[in-house]
Amino acid sequence: MNPFVYNSPVRGHDFINREASIQKILRETVLGKSQGNIWITGERQIGKTSLLRRIESLNGAFQETVVPYGTDKLLKVVFVFTNVQGCTGADDFFNNLAQNLADQMKFPAKKSKIAYDNFIAALKETYEKYDHYTVFLIDEFDAFVQTIAFQQPQVATSFLAKLSSLMQEVDEIDEGVKTFSCVFTANHDMKELLNENFIDSRGSGLIVEALTLKWFTISQVKELAKRYLHGNEIQFTDRELEICFGATQGYPYFTQKLLSMMYETKKIISDPAKFEEVVKEDFSEMFKETMEDWGGENMPQRTIRRLKDLVTEMEIGKHITKIFFALLEGYLKTKMMVI
């Protein structure tokens, strides 16, 4: 069975190379003297969802860990994953968080007509009745903000201001203290999100620590292959893994995808020269098709730049065509950038 995972969140033993990021998130949200918030930026399919799911799997590991700043109350921790990409407004957002928190804590969610009240009710029950501090793991947050900004930028500005205030203190809870943190994932960083969607930044600055997920190094690519192929009759040579890194520059999704393609190719081609030729040809075609699927106006400018730079660094020579360069340049033009 092909051991390489690339189309779904990586879990369990397969999850590697992000230990430092996890520790930074935990220090900021639950292990420090004060409870902060994290904004995680990274290119599409770089592993943001996998990272959140990994943290979610730590539920139950932090017992009586958090003392909210300004109190002496010792709390347990609950991590709540929620994907907000499909939310169409603030009501959807708050109901989504409330329902997922209730599901994680296993109590019935309040179903009033006012979504914000449902959210506060879930927070209060978690904090006051069960003595838990909540960490919301909010996936695809920028996609949601873009959705409401498309309707009216001022709506997005007001929403971000309200959420920023909430993350510092929830007035509706008697103690009047911070009762939850947020870990956001986004393709954009905060500045890009505001600028590209004409959102007024005044009064809407979320109080967050920034974390940018990095691409894999060559040593991490080799470690990943070693881990996944442990005990497998198919193994890659250093030369083959260097080809993989040269083609992908460590972009996690493309690394996993290329390793998967190499695995399948190695089953049927034993000649090294032929293997290399076929792998480069197949990967270049897959890369072009992926870019066609991903491209368009919603791609952050930074991501477009990085992918264009990636193409120039790829060691697949003739397999990257002028047509593909034209494709990327077309995306740049849609973003009103200078090429």
Buried (B, 14 or more C-beta within 10 A) or exposed (E): EEBBBBEEBBEEEBBBBBEEBBEBBBEBBBBEEEBBBBBBBBBBBBBBBBBBBBBBBBBEEBEEBBBBEEEEBEBBBBBBBBBBEEBEBBBBBBBBBBBBBBBBBEBEBBEEEEBBBBBBBBBBBBBBEEEBBBBBBBBBBBBBBBBBBEEEBEBBBBBBBBBBEBBEEBEBBEBEBBBBBBBBBBBBBBEBBBEBBEBBEEEBEBEBBEBEBBBBEBEBBBBBBEBBBEEEEEEBEEEBBBBBBBBBBBBBBBBBBBBBBBBBBBEEBEEEEEBBEBBBEBBBEBBBEBBEEBBEEBBBBBBBBBBBEBBEEBBBEEBBEEEBEEBBBEBBEBBEEEE
